[in-house]
Amino acid sequence: MTTDTTIKDDAPGSAAPGETVLDARGVTMRFGGLTAVRNVNLTVNSGEIVGLIGPNGAGKTTFFNCLTGLYIPTEGEVRYKGNVLPPKSFKVTAAGIARTFQNIRLFANMTVLENVLVGRHTRTKEGLWSALLRGPGFHKAEAASRERAMELLEFVGLASKAEHLARNLPYGEQRKLEIARALASEPGLLLLDEPTAGMNPQETRATEELVFAIRDKGIAVLVIEHDMRFIFNLCDRVAVLVQGEKLVEGDSATVQGDERVIAAYLGEPFEDSPGDEEIAEVEAAEAKADTTTDAAPGKENDR
């Protein structure tokens, strides 16, 4: 992987060092009478990597969906650089937040380069008539987008495979491609949903290096992950969700030493924790909501 390619510091999503990029306040998400996320507060600062962990069914992906406009929180609000985010995911992307998904969502029959160009559309200003007439302005914008896309492919180590079909990439490289496409929208905050799922140790280490390189360019990162070694090596802070509530937040040592976190991962009940039946109902409600969303594979930056 190469990490010397420049990510533009003057991108629309860029932020000043130490600036609060994400401020989620009292985020609650209910599906009918079932509560999947309850009163969660979380902040992420510019140039910071924050981890979000928890057992299966803890509400991590539901919380991500609330941050990115795929779900509208039942209660609470999400601010990006002090502004309340609109309840539309394409507007959230335009504001400066991009994400990847737990299940890879690429345009399988498009090339690697074309997939990244899809992510550029929120940063292009050419309108319908320019596209139809294909005048000088359109061609200039198209050339600039291709140049930027190739820079990002170089950054993640995929420039040599720009003309390959996305479906022909190995699994680990598909993950890199999804990250490159998210970066194409020039975000100030990147959300990664289980970026090392299914990877071998070598691929996991490469992903860790890539995330550090992204952070070093001033982009804040919020990451969900089940690989505890990866998360504790990577993150400045870690927040733990258990049954939709934030149990604890702190540095790696604080979280690893918390007895409640250990109990949650061992499956031991804590005070007021829901039973298996209630957990199953929440998971079923989340799954139903996911099947009714209008998101199509590869469209996370086009909503």
N, C-alpha and C positions, 0 to 999 in steps of 0.2 A: 504494500500500500504506500502511496506517496502522499505527503502531507504538506508540501511546500507551495501548492497552488493557492493563490490568494482568493479568499472569500471577501467580497467588497465590504469595507467598513462603512460606506455611505449608503448601504442598502436601506430600503424603507423600513425594514424591521429592526435595524440596528439600534442599540441602546447604549447610554453612557455607563461607564464602569460603576458597579454597585447599585444601579437603578433597580427598583422593584419592577420587574417585568410582568409577573403574574401575581394577582392577589385574588384568591378565591375565598369568599366569606360566607359562612353558614350554608354551604351547598347541600341541598337535600333533594333526593330524587325518589319519587314514589311511583309505583306502577299499580294503579287502583289503590287498594288498601295496604299494599306491601311496600315497605321502605327498603330500597337497595343501598342508598347512601344517606347518612343522617348528619347534618350540621357539621360538615367538614370545612376546616379553614386550612389554607396552605398558601405560602408565598414562595416565589422563585425570583432570585435576583440575577441581573445581567452577569454573564460569565460564570454562572454557578451550575453545578450538576446536582440535582435532587432526585433521590430514589423514592419510589412508592412500592411497598411490598405488603404482603399479607397472604393468608391461606387462600385456596381456591374458594370462590364465592364471596370474597371479601368486599366486592364492589369496585375494584380498581379500574377495570375497563369502563364501567358505568360512569365513574367519576371523570375519566378521560373524555368520554363522550359529552359530558356536561361542559367541560372546558373548551371543547372544539365546536360547539353548536350542533352536534348531531342529536343531542337531547337538550331540551329546555328545562333547566332545574325547576322543580316544584317550588322550592324556596331558595333564597340566597342569591348571590350575584358573583359574576366573574369579571374582573377588570384586567385589562392589558395596558400597562403604562398609565394607569389612572383612569382609563375610559372603560365604561361598562361595555362588554362585548355584545354585538347584535346576535339574535337567535337564529342565525343562518351560517352554516359552516363555510360557505364560500366567502362570506364577509369576514369571518374570523381569520381565514387564510390571508385575505387581503390586508387585514390589520397587522399581521405579523406572526401568526402562530401556524405552524405546520406539524403534521404528525405522520407516523407510520402505524400499521395495524398488526395485531397479533398474527392474523392470517394474511400472508402476503397478497397484496392487491396490485398486480401489474397488468398492463395490456400485453398479454402473452404473445399475440401475433404481430406486435409492433417491435421495431428495433429498440435496442438499448438507448440510442440517442433520441428516438422519437418519444420514448417514455419520459425522459427528462424534459424534453420540449413541452410536453403536456403540463408539467409543473410550472413552466414559465408564463403561462397565459395570464396570471393575475398581475404580472409586472409589465405586460405589453400594453401600449396605448392605441394601437391601430384599431379602428372601428370596422364596421361591416363594409362600408363602401370602399375603404382602403383595401380590404381583403379581396373584394370582388374585382376592383379595377386593377389591383396588383401594380400600383404605381411605385415611384422611387421610394416613398416613405415606407411602404410595406416591405419592399426588398431590403431596405436598410435595417428595419426592425427584425426581419427574419434572420438576416446575417448576424446581427448582434445576439439574438437568442441562441443561435447555433454555436456561436463562439463561447457564450456563457455556459451552455450545456456541456460543451467539451471540456471547459475548465473544471466543472464539477465532476465529470467522469474521470478526469485526471486526478482530482483530489481523492476520490474513493478507490482509485486503482482500476478503473474499467475503460479507460480511453481506448485501449487496443481492441475492445469488443463493441465499439460504438455501433457497428452495423450488424451485429448478431441479433437474432430474435431473442426477446426476453425469456421466452420459454426454454431456450436452450442453455441458459446459464445454470451453473451449479447452484444449489440452494443458498450457500453463503453469499454468493455474488448477487443473487436476486435480492437478498436483504440489503446489500450495499446499494443496489440500484434504487430500491425504494427510498433509502435515505437520501441519495442524490436527487431524486425527484422532489422530495420534500424540501431540500435545500434550494431548489430552483426557484421557489417562491420568495427567496431572500428573507427568511424569518428571523425574528429576534428571539423566538422561543421554539424549540423543537421538542415534540413529545414522541417518545419511542415506546411502543407497546411490545414488550418481550422481544427485544432485538436479537437475542442469542438463542431463542428457542430452536431446538433441533440441531444446534451447531456442535462441532467437535471442539476440543480445547484450543487448537490452533486458530480456528475461525473465531472463537470467542475472544481470544487475545487480540486478534486483528480488529475486532469490533470495538474493544476497549480502547485501543490506540486511536481509532477513528473518532470515537466520541470525545476523547481528550483533545484531538486536533480541532474538532468543531468548537469545543469550549474555548480553546485558545484563540479562536477568531472572534470571541466576544458574544457568541450565541449561547443563551441559556438552554439547559437541557433538563427535561423531566422524564424519568424512565421508570417503567414497570418491568420487573424482572423476577423470576423465581430462582435464578442462580445467585445464591447468597454471596459466594466468593466474589463474583463479578460485581455485584451491587456495592459491597462494602469496600472493595478496592477502588471503585469508580467515584463514589458520591461524596460530596461535601456534607450533605445532610440526608437522612433517611426518615420517611414517615411510614408508619405502620397502620394499615387499615385492617380491622377485624369486624366482620359482620356489618360493614357499611360505616363504621365510626373510626375516627382516628384515635388509636390507642396510645401512641407515643411518637415523639419526633425528636431527633437529635443526631449527634455524630455517630459513627459506626460503633464505637465502644459503648455509648449510652444505650443504643438500641439492642446490641447483642447481649448486654448484661441485664436487660429488663426481664424479670421473671414472668411478667404477663405475656410478653412476646414469645418466650420459650413455651409457655403453656398453650398459647394459641396455635403454634405450629405443631405441637404434640397432640392437638385435638382435645385438650382438657378444657372443660367449661370454666368460665369466670362469671362473676356476679352479673345477673340480668342478661346473660348471653342467650340467644334464641336456640330453640331445639332444632333437631334435624328436619322436622316437617316444615318449619317456618323457613329455614334456609333453602330447602328444595323449592318452596313456593316462590321465593325471591328470584332464584336462578331461572325458574321457568318463565317468570314475568320478563326478565331481562332478555331471555332468548326470543320470546315472542316479539318484543319491541325491536330487536335486531332484524327479524325477518320482515317487519312491516316498514322499516326505514326505506327511503327512496335512494339509498346509496348503492351504486353499482361498483363492481370490482374496478379498482384503479381510479375511482372518481373522488377520492378524499380531498383533492385540491380543486375540484370542479363542482362545488356545491354552494 
